[in-house]
Amino acid sequence: MQNFKGKSQAYKKCKQCKKEYMPFSTLQKVCSVSCSLEYVRKEREREFNLETKKLKERIKTKREWVKEVQVAFNAYIRERDAGHPCISCGRHHNGQYHAGHYKSVGAHPELRFNEDNCSLQCSACNNYLSGNIVNYRPNLIAKIGIERLEKLESYNEPKEYTIDDLKKLKQLYKDKLKTLKARAQ
């Protein structure tokens, strides 16, 4: 079809209702006034939600960031060790699995995000047997080797994370998780 200037125009798909229409100009995104009103309303809502998200991120405390990084880290550990038995009891079961720390986060916060310090652990060992450390250690030696275990058990420099560090860590573990899931498919 040709417009009034003699140029050929193609049909477009409405960004709102997804129906095909003949645009009056090359900048037109929707087919009608009602679609335009709805499209603008949704765009403003998206912008508002994005701005709200940015504002919420600015006022997040360091503790909230640590929690978010811990969630991403634990998800990565569970995916990394998926299919393996519990590090402590060696059982496969249908229950819930945790990302259990060899050296507890309370006693050794500097090892909170150390991948050698964390393995797949059944909820029974992690919650009710306080990590079942007696059985955890020999299985951890088999998993990572005595040198890396001795490094965990020796003095580790305290870490003081900034909010920027925590943001980067969260993204790092989200990316690592995404990579693991992509390989599994």
N, C-alpha and C positions, 0 to 999 in steps of 0.2 A: 504494500500500500504506500502511496506517496502522500506527503503532507502538502500544505499550501505553498511551500517554497520549491516543490518539485523533487524533494529528497525522499529517498526510500526509508521507511521506518519499520522496525520489527515489533512484534508483540513482546510484552514483558510480563513477568509474573509479579503480581501484587505482593509486597512484603508483608501485608497484614492477612489477607484472606486467601492468598496463594492462587487466585484465579488469574487467567490470562486477560490482558487488556491492551488497548492501543494507547500509548502515552501521547500527551500533547506536547511534552518537551523531553529532552534527554535527561533532565534532572528529576523527573517525576518518579516516585517510588511506589505509590499506591494508586488504586483504580478509582476511588471515589472519596467524597468528603467524609463520609462516615468512617471509612477505613483510615483516612488521614488523621482524624481525631483520635481514633483508637491507637494508631501507630505512635503518634506524638505522646499520648498518655503513657504508653508502655515504655517508650524511650526515656521519658522523664522519670518514671519509676525505677528503671535500670540505673540511671545516673544517680538518683537519690540513694539507692541501695549501695552503689559503689562508693559514693562519698561517705555514707554511714559506716561502711566497712573500714575505710581508710581512717576515719576519726576514731573508731573503736580500737584499731591497731595502735594508734598514737597514744592512747591512754592505758593500754595494757601494762600491767606490772611485770616485773622480772619473774616473779613467781608464776604468773600465768603463762609466760613464754616457756619457762622450764617445763611446766605441765604439758604444753603442746609438743615440745621437742620429745619429751618422754613417751608420749603417745605414738609419735612417728617412729622413734627408735624401737619401741617394743613391737610395733607392727612389722618393722623390718626384720627384727630378730626372729619373730614367729614364722615369717615367710622364709627366711634364710634357712632355718632348721626344720621346716615343714617335712613331714615324712619320717623324721628321726624320732627315736623314743625319748622319753624324759631323761635328762642328763643325770638325774639323781637315782631314780629307781629302775630305769631301763625299760619301763613298760610302755606299750602302745595302748591307748584307750580312747574311748569316744568322748571323754569329758573335756573340760576346758584346759587349754594350755596357756601358760604365762611365759613372759620373758624373765626368767629368774636370774638374779645376780649372785655370783659366787661370793664376792665381798659386798656386803649390804650397802645400800645407798646412804643409810643413816650414819653408818660408821666410816664410810669411805666415799664421800660425795664426789671426790675427784675421779672416781671410777664409774660414775653414773652412766656415762655414754661411751665406755670402753667396750668394744665388741668382743674382746677376749673374756671379759668379766661377765658376760651375759649369754645364756643359752636357753633353749626350749625346756620348760619344766612343767610338769603337771601341777594342777592347782593343789592337790593333796600335799605334795612335797613342799611347794612354795608357801602355802598358807598354814598348814597344820603341823608340819615338821620343821618349820623355820628354815626352809631351803634344803634340808636334808644334806648338810654340808659334808658329813662323814662319807657319804656315797658320791657326792658331787665331785670331790677332788680327784679320785682315781679316774673317773670318766672324763674329767676336764683335761687331765694329763694325756689321756689317749686321744683327745680331740685336738688340743693345741700344742702339746709337747711340754716337757719339763722346763725348758728355758723361758718360754712365754709365761708359764705359770709362776715361776720364781720372780719374774719381772712384776707380775701382778701382786705377789705377796711381799715384795720389797717396798721400800719407801717410794711413794708416788707424789710428785709435786702437786700441791693444792692448785685448783683451777678456779679462777674468778671469771665467769662468762659475762660479757656485756650483752645487751639486748640485740645488737647487731650480730654478735657471735651466735646467739641462740636462733636468730632468724636464719642464718646461713646453715646451721646444724639441722634445723627443721627441714629446710629445702633439700639438703644433702640426703637425709634419710627418706624423704618422700621420693626423691629421684632414684635412690638405690632400690627402694621397694618397687617402683614402677619398672625398673630394669629387670629385677628378679621375676616379676609377674609376666613380663613380655617374653623372657626366656622360657618360662614354664609352658607357654602356649604353643 
